[in-house]
Amino acid sequence: MSDLREAPLRILVVEDEVLIALELECLLEDLGHVSVGVAGSSTEAIALGHRTAPDVALVDIHLIDGPTGVEVARQLSRDPRTTVVFMTANAKRIPPDFAGALGVIAKPYSERVVASALDYVAQCRAGRTPSTEGLDGFSLAPSAQAGLADRVQ
């Protein structure tokens, strides 16, 4: 992992399972990042995302109000200040365009996978071309893969 990140990422956790959300917030803190909040429903996630303008939104597909995480990703990714990453065991529900998300972290996840994915996001946000080595458990959206290929050529 790279230590090129100047400031911690401000991260919105969109997860309706309270224990998973708390565990993820603790992990983010351990990694040196800041949680701007937790949302368990699509309405709450969109409102909190608009109010806090997080650097990253970690979004589960299935929330308390159903499989609404895709719509949350579409809404939050419209803001160029926010990078959306899905965190789900239901990757089959992600549409081909990834609803504007950069990629997906497969559940169950490990600390290493989350750390690698966030480092990748931080490097992208800083305008760097990060390596895709060591991204096991984090899959990039097809558009992100294409963009990376364009930058490398």
Backbone bond lengths (Angstrom), bond angles and torsions (degrees), N, CA, C in turn:
res aa  C-N    CA-C-N  psi(-1)  N-CA   C-N-CA  omega(-1)  CA-C   N-CA-C  phi
1 M - - - 1.454 - - 1.511 110.83 -
2 S 1.290 114.34 153.99 1.453 120.50 -177.17 1.518 110.82 -99.05
3 D 1.321 117.25 146.25 1.455 121.93 175.26 1.518 110.46 -106.54
4 L 1.331 116.44 30.77 1.450 120.89 -176.94 1.524 112.50 -81.24
5 R 1.310 117.55 -7.78 1.457 121.67 -178.31 1.521 109.14 -70.82
6 E 1.323 117.07 126.34 1.461 121.49 -177.99 1.528 112.07 -80.70
7 A 1.305 118.06 -36.13 1.458 121.89 -175.93 1.523 108.95 -133.82
8 P 1.319 117.08 155.13 1.462 119.02 177.62 1.528 110.49 -66.39
9 L 1.309 115.70 149.62 1.455 120.50 175.49 1.527 109.30 -77.29
10 R 1.309 116.33 141.46 1.468 122.82 174.36 1.519 106.28 -94.33
11 I 1.340 116.83 117.52 1.460 120.60 -168.38 1.529 111.89 -122.14
12 L 1.329 115.16 132.35 1.452 122.96 173.01 1.521 107.65 -97.46
13 V 1.330 116.54 128.29 1.456 122.50 178.32 1.527 108.02 -100.99
14 V 1.323 116.53 119.89 1.461 121.71 178.26 1.531 106.67 -111.54
15 E 1.318 114.34 96.43 1.469 122.29 -172.78 1.522 108.34 -154.64
16 D 1.327 117.35 128.02 1.462 119.97 -177.38 1.524 114.14 -91.69
17 E 1.315 118.34 -11.89 1.463 120.33 177.20 1.533 107.60 -88.88
18 V 1.328 114.92 111.25 1.464 122.26 -170.77 1.530 112.44 -56.47
19 L 1.322 118.16 -45.46 1.465 119.98 -178.02 1.529 111.72 -64.68
20 I 1.322 116.91 -39.64 1.466 120.20 177.88 1.525 109.61 -65.40
21 A 1.337 116.88 -42.35 1.466 120.53 179.82 1.527 111.11 -62.66
22 L 1.336 117.39 -43.58 1.469 120.81 179.04 1.524 111.21 -64.70
23 E 1.321 116.03 -42.36 1.464 120.39 178.57 1.527 110.30 -62.04
24 L 1.318 116.02 -42.61 1.464 120.63 -179.68 1.525 110.69 -66.15
25 E 1.324 118.00 -41.31 1.470 120.58 177.16 1.523 110.93 -60.33
26 C 1.327 117.32 -42.35 1.472 120.91 177.74 1.526 110.64 -63.30
27 L 1.327 116.76 -41.94 1.461 120.90 178.48 1.524 110.67 -62.49
28 L 1.326 116.74 -44.05 1.466 120.30 179.52 1.521 110.76 -60.69
29 E 1.328 116.18 -42.24 1.467 120.73 178.19 1.529 110.75 -63.31
30 D 1.344 116.37 -43.36 1.468 120.80 177.89 1.531 111.45 -60.26
31 L 1.329 116.19 -31.86 1.471 121.13 179.96 1.527 112.29 -83.67
32 G 1.343 116.81 -2.37 1.455 120.73 176.68 1.514 114.53 91.73
33 H 1.331 117.10 13.71 1.455 121.38 179.59 1.524 110.34 -101.39
34 V 1.326 116.49 174.11 1.462 122.37 -176.77 1.525 109.25 -123.63
35 S 1.329 116.44 128.83 1.454 120.35 174.27 1.522 108.58 -85.54
36 V 1.341 116.47 128.67 1.464 119.99 177.24 1.517 110.27 -92.22
37 G 1.334 116.98 -4.87 1.455 120.99 177.19 1.508 112.57 150.53
38 V 1.336 113.79 171.09 1.461 122.28 178.15 1.517 108.10 -125.24
39 A 1.319 116.30 136.13 1.460 122.12 177.23 1.519 108.53 -127.80
40 G 1.335 116.40 137.59 1.452 120.81 -179.17 1.514 114.30 -107.33
41 S 1.331 117.05 -9.94 1.466 120.84 179.54 1.521 109.02 -128.34
42 S 1.323 115.41 163.37 1.461 119.11 -178.46 1.524 111.82 -65.30
43 T 1.321 117.07 -42.50 1.468 120.34 -179.60 1.523 110.98 -61.27
44 E 1.320 115.63 -45.93 1.465 120.97 179.30 1.534 110.61 -64.07
45 A 1.326 117.32 -41.03 1.467 121.57 -178.13 1.525 111.33 -65.03
46 I 1.324 116.46 -44.99 1.469 120.18 -178.91 1.523 110.38 -65.91
47 A 1.332 116.47 -43.54 1.472 119.87 179.75 1.526 110.56 -64.05
48 L 1.327 117.29 -45.63 1.461 120.92 -179.32 1.527 110.57 -66.20
49 G 1.329 116.70 -37.64 1.462 120.49 177.62 1.515 112.34 -63.64
50 H 1.329 116.75 -42.75 1.466 120.24 178.91 1.534 110.93 -68.20
51 R 1.324 116.42 -37.32 1.465 120.61 -177.49 1.529 112.65 -72.74
52 T 1.341 117.47 -36.65 1.472 120.21 -173.82 1.524 114.24 -101.87
53 A 1.342 118.38 -15.83 1.475 122.94 -176.86 1.531 111.14 43.53
54 P 1.347 117.04 64.51 1.469 119.67 -178.51 1.527 111.89 -67.36
55 D 1.332 115.12 158.75 1.462 119.73 173.30 1.525 109.82 -70.73
56 V 1.340 115.25 -38.95 1.462 122.13 -176.48 1.520 108.89 -136.24
57 A 1.330 116.47 140.72 1.465 122.09 170.41 1.523 106.98 -119.42
58 L 1.329 116.39 119.87 1.456 122.45 175.36 1.523 106.27 -94.36
59 V 1.321 117.57 111.96 1.462 122.36 -167.62 1.525 111.96 -118.73
60 D 1.337 115.39 122.82 1.461 121.00 171.79 1.528 107.61 -80.34
61 I 1.310 117.53 150.91 1.471 121.82 -179.28 1.529 110.74 -75.64
62 H 1.331 116.60 -46.70 1.460 120.27 -174.75 1.520 109.20 -100.46
63 L 1.335 115.70 112.89 1.460 122.06 -178.92 1.526 109.41 -109.60
64 I 1.316 116.10 -179.54 1.454 121.29 -176.93 1.528 112.35 -58.46
65 D 1.333 117.54 -27.19 1.462 121.47 179.68 1.528 112.40 -99.53
66 G 1.330 117.07 20.81 1.458 121.93 175.75 1.517 112.87 108.37
67 P 1.329 116.90 -166.05 1.476 121.02 -179.35 1.531 111.20 -78.48
68 T 1.318 115.31 64.15 1.464 121.77 -172.81 1.530 113.89 -102.10
69 G 1.322 117.30 0.75 1.458 120.27 -178.74 1.512 113.56 -61.54
70 V 1.326 117.46 -29.76 1.469 120.78 178.60 1.525 109.44 -63.54
71 E 1.332 117.11 -43.36 1.469 119.82 179.52 1.530 110.35 -66.89
72 V 1.334 116.76 -37.33 1.471 120.35 176.28 1.528 109.09 -59.57
73 A 1.322 117.01 -46.14 1.471 120.78 179.37 1.524 110.97 -59.98
74 R 1.327 117.06 -44.44 1.471 120.37 179.46 1.528 110.80 -58.89
75 Q 1.313 116.55 -45.99 1.465 121.01 -178.00 1.530 111.59 -66.26
76 L 1.341 116.45 -49.47 1.469 119.82 -175.33 1.523 112.57 -70.21
77 S 1.335 117.53 -32.08 1.469 119.57 -178.23 1.527 112.19 -74.46
78 R 1.311 117.47 -9.72 1.474 120.11 175.48 1.524 111.84 -68.28
79 D 1.324 115.64 -23.81 1.464 120.82 177.88 1.527 107.55 -86.60
80 P 1.325 118.91 115.55 1.469 120.32 -177.00 1.529 113.59 -63.72
81 R 1.329 117.77 -12.75 1.463 120.13 177.39 1.523 112.80 -79.07
82 T 1.338 117.86 -12.62 1.461 121.65 -174.35 1.523 111.50 -115.17
83 T 1.322 115.57 127.21 1.464 122.58 173.74 1.521 107.12 -100.91
84 V 1.316 117.01 126.00 1.460 121.55 -179.48 1.522 109.64 -100.18
85 V 1.329 115.02 135.31 1.457 122.31 174.17 1.524 106.81 -130.81
86 F 1.324 116.80 125.69 1.453 119.88 175.13 1.522 109.69 -74.91
87 M 1.322 116.30 145.42 1.469 123.24 170.62 1.518 104.69 -129.78
88 T 1.330 116.74 104.46 1.452 118.79 -172.55 1.517 112.76 -155.86
89 A 1.316 114.62 155.98 1.459 121.41 170.18 1.526 109.15 -96.35
90 N 1.333 117.09 -1.71 1.465 123.55 -177.00 1.526 111.89 -111.52
91 A 1.310 117.80 51.23 1.468 121.07 -176.51 1.524 112.74 -60.42
92 K 1.325 117.87 -22.14 1.465 120.58 179.40 1.524 111.51 -65.62
93 R 1.323 117.73 -20.24 1.464 121.44 179.86 1.529 112.78 -83.19
94 I 1.327 117.32 -6.95 1.462 120.32 179.54 1.525 108.35 -77.83
95 P 1.335 117.39 127.09 1.467 119.18 179.91 1.533 111.21 -69.03
96 P 1.329 117.11 162.27 1.474 121.04 -178.16 1.531 113.61 -54.57
97 D 1.335 117.88 -32.31 1.473 120.23 -179.91 1.528 112.62 -85.29
98 F 1.337 116.49 3.05 1.463 123.26 178.92 1.524 112.27 58.67
99 A 1.326 117.86 15.09 1.467 123.27 177.02 1.530 111.67 52.82
100 G 1.330 116.06 31.38 1.461 120.38 179.14 1.518 114.57 86.92
101 A 1.329 117.87 -2.01 1.470 121.21 -179.35 1.532 110.61 -76.81
102 L 1.324 115.82 151.27 1.464 121.79 178.36 1.520 111.60 -73.53
103 G 1.330 116.34 -34.27 1.459 120.05 -176.99 1.509 111.05 -177.70
104 V 1.331 114.61 -166.44 1.464 120.81 -178.12 1.525 110.39 -140.04
105 I 1.317 115.13 134.93 1.466 123.08 171.52 1.514 105.79 -98.79
106 A 1.323 116.72 123.30 1.462 121.35 -178.69 1.530 110.65 -76.44
107 K 1.325 115.24 136.12 1.464 121.10 172.60 1.522 107.58 -94.16
108 P 1.308 118.92 144.43 1.461 125.35 -3.71 1.523 110.16 -71.34
109 Y 1.320 115.53 145.54 1.453 121.78 -176.54 1.533 109.18 -108.17
110 S 1.319 114.40 164.98 1.465 120.12 175.47 1.526 108.45 -116.40
111 E 1.304 116.35 163.82 1.465 121.37 177.18 1.524 110.13 -58.97
112 R 1.314 116.66 -39.98 1.467 121.45 -179.09 1.523 111.21 -62.06
113 V 1.336 116.74 -42.66 1.469 120.57 -178.98 1.526 110.29 -65.64
114 V 1.331 116.72 -44.79 1.471 119.94 179.75 1.529 109.76 -63.63
115 A 1.324 116.90 -43.89 1.469 120.62 179.71 1.525 110.99 -61.32
116 S 1.329 117.65 -44.29 1.473 121.48 179.92 1.520 111.22 -64.38
117 A 1.335 116.30 -43.10 1.464 120.19 -179.86 1.525 110.80 -63.66
118 L 1.324 117.27 -43.67 1.469 120.12 -179.40 1.519 111.36 -68.63
119 D 1.316 117.64 -34.72 1.460 120.48 175.22 1.534 109.74 -64.46
120 Y 1.318 116.61 -41.93 1.468 121.42 177.34 1.528 109.98 -59.70
121 V 1.330 116.44 -47.70 1.469 121.58 179.52 1.533 110.28 -59.97
122 A 1.331 116.76 -45.74 1.466 120.86 -179.00 1.525 111.10 -60.30
123 Q 1.328 116.60 -41.21 1.462 119.71 179.13 1.528 111.34 -66.86
124 C 1.341 116.80 -40.75 1.472 120.25 176.83 1.522 110.35 -61.21
125 R 1.329 116.34 -44.36 1.463 121.16 -178.71 1.523 111.15 -64.65
126 A 1.333 117.18 -27.45 1.462 121.76 179.56 1.528 111.78 -85.92
127 G 1.341 116.99 2.18 1.462 120.52 177.96 1.517 114.30 83.94
128 R 1.310 116.85 11.46 1.471 120.56 179.22 1.527 109.55 -90.06
129 T 1.320 116.70 165.48 1.454 122.52 173.42 1.526 107.34 -105.65
130 P 1.324 116.50 95.78 1.460 119.51 -175.82 1.525 112.15 -74.62
131 S 1.301 114.58 156.33 1.454 121.31 175.88 1.523 109.38 -76.22
132 T 1.310 116.19 145.75 1.459 120.24 176.17 1.529 111.30 -93.83
133 E 1.336 116.89 0.61 1.460 120.03 176.87 1.514 109.42 -67.12
134 G 1.313 115.80 140.92 1.456 120.65 177.54 1.517 114.21 78.29
135 L 1.337 117.31 15.52 1.461 119.85 179.29 1.527 112.06 -95.08
136 D 1.327 117.93 27.42 1.459 121.14 177.51 1.521 108.93 -55.65
137 G 1.313 116.91 131.14 1.461 120.86 -179.21 1.515 112.96 89.87
138 F 1.331 117.50 -7.55 1.470 122.86 176.06 1.516 107.25 -125.02
139 S 1.326 115.84 114.46 1.463 121.00 -178.96 1.519 109.66 -107.95
140 L 1.314 116.14 131.21 1.458 121.19 178.97 1.520 111.00 -79.64
141 A 1.313 115.88 148.08 1.459 122.03 173.10 1.520 108.39 -63.68
142 P 1.328 117.99 150.00 1.474 119.93 178.71 1.531 112.84 -53.56
143 S 1.329 117.96 -38.51 1.467 119.92 -179.73 1.526 111.23 -67.46
144 A 1.327 117.52 -33.94 1.465 121.06 177.59 1.528 110.19 -69.73
145 Q 1.330 116.59 -38.83 1.462 120.46 177.55 1.520 110.62 -64.32
146 A 1.332 116.41 -41.93 1.464 120.74 178.81 1.520 111.16 -64.65
147 G 1.331 116.29 -42.99 1.461 120.68 178.41 1.506 111.84 -62.03
148 L 1.336 116.59 -38.98 1.457 121.15 178.61 1.516 109.97 -66.28
149 A 1.330 117.02 -41.43 1.463 120.95 179.25 1.525 109.87 -63.72
150 D 1.330 117.64 -39.26 1.460 120.89 178.77 1.525 111.52 -63.53
151 R 1.332 116.79 -39.26 1.485 120.43 -178.60 1.517 111.55 -70.93
152 V 1.343 116.41 -31.00 1.466 120.25 -177.53 1.530 110.54 -76.24
153 Q 1.332 117.51 -30.81 1.464 120.82 -176.51 1.500 111.99 -77.63
